[in-house]
Amino acid sequence: MNIYFFPSELLLFALVYFTAQYSVTGPGHPVTAIVGEATVLPCHLSPRMSAENMEVRWFRSEFTSVVHLYLHGKDQYGKQMPDYRGRTELLKAGITDGNVSLQILNIRHSDEGQYYCFVQDGSFYEEALLELKIAGQLLLEVYYQ
Ligand SMILES: *[C@@H]1O[C@H](CO)[C@@H](O)[C@H](O)[C@H]1NC(C)=O
């Protein structure tokens, strides 16, 4: 009797094992940054595993609106949107631990909005959606008076 159930359980196990390799997790709340300053958009793989040999793509509304691309073990600037040129750094200190957080320098008002943190390993990929909010300098000056 059991022999009839075994193959489907094995198939299910194989499906889960080979497809659900990791999930991609953002901070779970909007990140607030200040104009002119640097900010980090947190993103990591769960469970923790090295993303060193994966594709890490940070993009805005479209897959091709590239904020930062890391591929074949290197940062690739060829397809980066001009707006972000020289202002992004994929923080590599934790990349072997699955931490693929992105630092953006010299924050502008136009940086406000949604960001996708997309991580692909072979044919498998997952992504997280993050929200970046910008606080203006003026607002802050008023706040500190
Ligand atoms: C990932 O790296 C960033 C930048 O170094 C750090 O601020 C953050 O705490 C790390 N996150 C995790 C979950 O390790």
The ligand as an SDF file (V2000), in Angstrom:
LIG
                    3D

 14 14  0  0  0  0  0  0  0  0999 V2000
   23.9150   43.5310    6.0810 C   0  0  0  0  0  0  0  0  0  0  0  0
   24.9290   44.4550    5.8340 O   0  0  0  0  0  0  0  0  0  0  0  0
   24.5870   45.7910    6.1800 C   0  0  0  0  0  0  0  0  0  0  0  0
   25.6990   46.7030    5.7090 C   0  0  0  0  0  0  0  0  0  0  0  0
   26.9640   46.2500    6.0990 O   0  0  0  0  0  0  0  0  0  0  0  0
   24.3620   45.8690    7.6720 C   0  0  0  0  0  0  0  0  0  0  0  0
   24.0270   47.1810    8.0320 O   0  0  0  0  0  0  0  0  0  0  0  0
   23.2420   44.9230    8.0480 C   0  0  0  0  0  0  0  0  0  0  0  0
   23.0770   44.9080    9.4360 O   0  0  0  0  0  0  0  0  0  0  0  0
   23.5030   43.5120    7.5410 C   0  0  0  0  0  0  0  0  0  0  0  0
   22.2680   42.7740    7.7020 N   0  0  0  0  0  0  0  0  0  0  0  0
   22.2350   41.5260    8.1510 C   0  0  0  0  0  0  0  0  0  0  0  0
   20.8640   40.9340    8.2900 C   0  0  0  0  0  0  0  0  0  0  0  0
   23.2380   40.8950    8.4340 O   0  0  0  0  0  0  0  0  0  0  0  0
  1  2  1  0
  1 10  1  0
  2  3  1  0
  3  4  1  0
  3  6  1  0
  4  5  1  0
  6  7  1  0
  6  8  1  0
  8  9  1  0
  8 10  1  0
 10 11  1  0
 11 12  1  0
 12 13  1  0
 12 14  2  0
M  END
$$$$
